Amino acid sequence: MYSNTAVSPEVRWIPPPSEVYKVNFDDVTFEDQTVARVCSLIRDERGQLLAAQSMKEEMVNDTKELETLHFML
């Protein structure tokens, strides 16, 4: 059973400067499993979604490692 032990405060998206793209990452790890999932979104200064990706990774326990691996792909 999965229980959410950390609740993130509400965060408002801030657009990037004109002619710049913004990449946002988010991930989830499961304590009782050896898998994790990381997602990324790329948006322009208007907030228009340009690309999105979601990947399942195995044998990754650290969220920073997970985000770094995803960014490199």
TORKOL-4160 file (C-alpha; in steps of 0.2 Angstrom, whole numbers, padded with zeros to 4 digits, m for minus):
73
<pt num="1" X="0000" Y="0000" Z="0000"/>
<pt num="2" X="0006" Y="0017" Z="m0004"/>
<pt num="3" X="0005" Y="0031" Z="0008"/>
<pt num="4" X="0010" Y="0049" Z="0004"/>
<pt num="5" X="0021" Y="0055" Z="0018"/>
<pt num="6" X="0026" Y="0072" Z="0011"/>
<pt num="7" X="0013" Y="0085" Z="0005"/>
<pt num="8" X="0020" Y="0098" Z="m0006"/>
<pt num="9" X="0014" Y="0116" Z="m0003"/>
<pt num="10" X="0004" Y="0123" Z="m0017"/>
<pt num="11" X="0016" Y="0130" Z="m0030"/>
<pt num="12" X="0011" Y="0142" Z="m0044"/>
<pt num="13" X="0020" Y="0140" Z="m0061"/>
<pt num="14" X="0030" Y="0155" Z="m0067"/>
<pt num="15" X="0033" Y="0157" Z="m0085"/>
<pt num="16" X="0051" Y="0159" Z="m0092"/>
<pt num="17" X="0057" Y="0174" Z="m0101"/>
<pt num="18" X="0052" Y="0177" Z="m0119"/>
<pt num="19" X="0060" Y="0165" Z="m0132"/>
<pt num="20" X="0066" Y="0153" Z="m0118"/>
<pt num="21" X="0059" Y="0136" Z="m0114"/>
<pt num="22" X="0056" Y="0130" Z="m0096"/>
<pt num="23" X="0058" Y="0111" Z="m0092"/>
<pt num="24" X="0049" Y="0105" Z="m0076"/>
<pt num="25" X="0053" Y="0088" Z="m0068"/>
<pt num="26" X="0043" Y="0078" Z="m0056"/>
<pt num="27" X="0046" Y="0060" Z="m0049"/>
<pt num="28" X="0039" Y="0047" Z="m0038"/>
<pt num="29" X="0048" Y="0033" Z="m0029"/>
<pt num="30" X="0039" Y="0018" Z="m0021"/>
<pt num="31" X="0046" Y="0012" Z="m0004"/>
<pt num="32" X="0040" Y="m0006" Z="m0007"/>
<pt num="33" X="0045" Y="m0007" Z="m0025"/>
<pt num="34" X="0061" Y="m0005" Z="m0034"/>
<pt num="35" X="0053" Y="0006" Z="m0048"/>
<pt num="36" X="0051" Y="0024" Z="m0049"/>
<pt num="37" X="0043" Y="0036" Z="m0062"/>
<pt num="38" X="0049" Y="0053" Z="m0068"/>
<pt num="39" X="0039" Y="0065" Z="m0079"/>
<pt num="40" X="0045" Y="0081" Z="m0088"/>
<pt num="41" X="0036" Y="0095" Z="m0097"/>
<pt num="42" X="0043" Y="0108" Z="m0108"/>
<pt num="43" X="0033" Y="0124" Z="m0110"/>
<pt num="44" X="0036" Y="0141" Z="m0118"/>
<pt num="45" X="0033" Y="0159" Z="m0111"/>
<pt num="46" X="0015" Y="0157" Z="m0114"/>
<pt num="47" X="0013" Y="0141" Z="m0105"/>
<pt num="48" X="0010" Y="0131" Z="m0121"/>
<pt num="49" X="0015" Y="0113" Z="m0119"/>
<pt num="50" X="0028" Y="0109" Z="m0132"/>
<pt num="51" X="0033" Y="0091" Z="m0126"/>
<pt num="52" X="0030" Y="0079" Z="m0112"/>
<pt num="53" X="0038" Y="0063" Z="m0106"/>
<pt num="54" X="0035" Y="0050" Z="m0093"/>
<pt num="55" X="0047" Y="0036" Z="m0090"/>
<pt num="56" X="0048" Y="0021" Z="m0078"/>
<pt num="57" X="0065" Y="0018" Z="m0071"/>
<pt num="58" X="0071" Y="0003" Z="m0061"/>
<pt num="59" X="0083" Y="0001" Z="m0047"/>
<pt num="60" X="0084" Y="0020" Z="m0043"/>
<pt num="61" X="0082" Y="0025" Z="m0025"/>
<pt num="62" X="0087" Y="0043" Z="m0025"/>
<pt num="63" X="0076" Y="0056" Z="m0033"/>
<pt num="64" X="0090" Y="0068" Z="m0038"/>
<pt num="65" X="0098" Y="0053" Z="m0047"/>
<pt num="66" X="0081" Y="0049" Z="m0056"/>
<pt num="67" X="0079" Y="0067" Z="m0062"/>
<pt num="68" X="0097" Y="0068" Z="m0068"/>
<pt num="69" X="0095" Y="0052" Z="m0078"/>
<pt num="70" X="0079" Y="0058" Z="m0086"/>
<pt num="71" X="0086" Y="0075" Z="m0090"/>
<pt num="72" X="0101" Y="0066" Z="m0099"/>
<pt num="73" X="0089" Y="0056" Z="m0110"/>
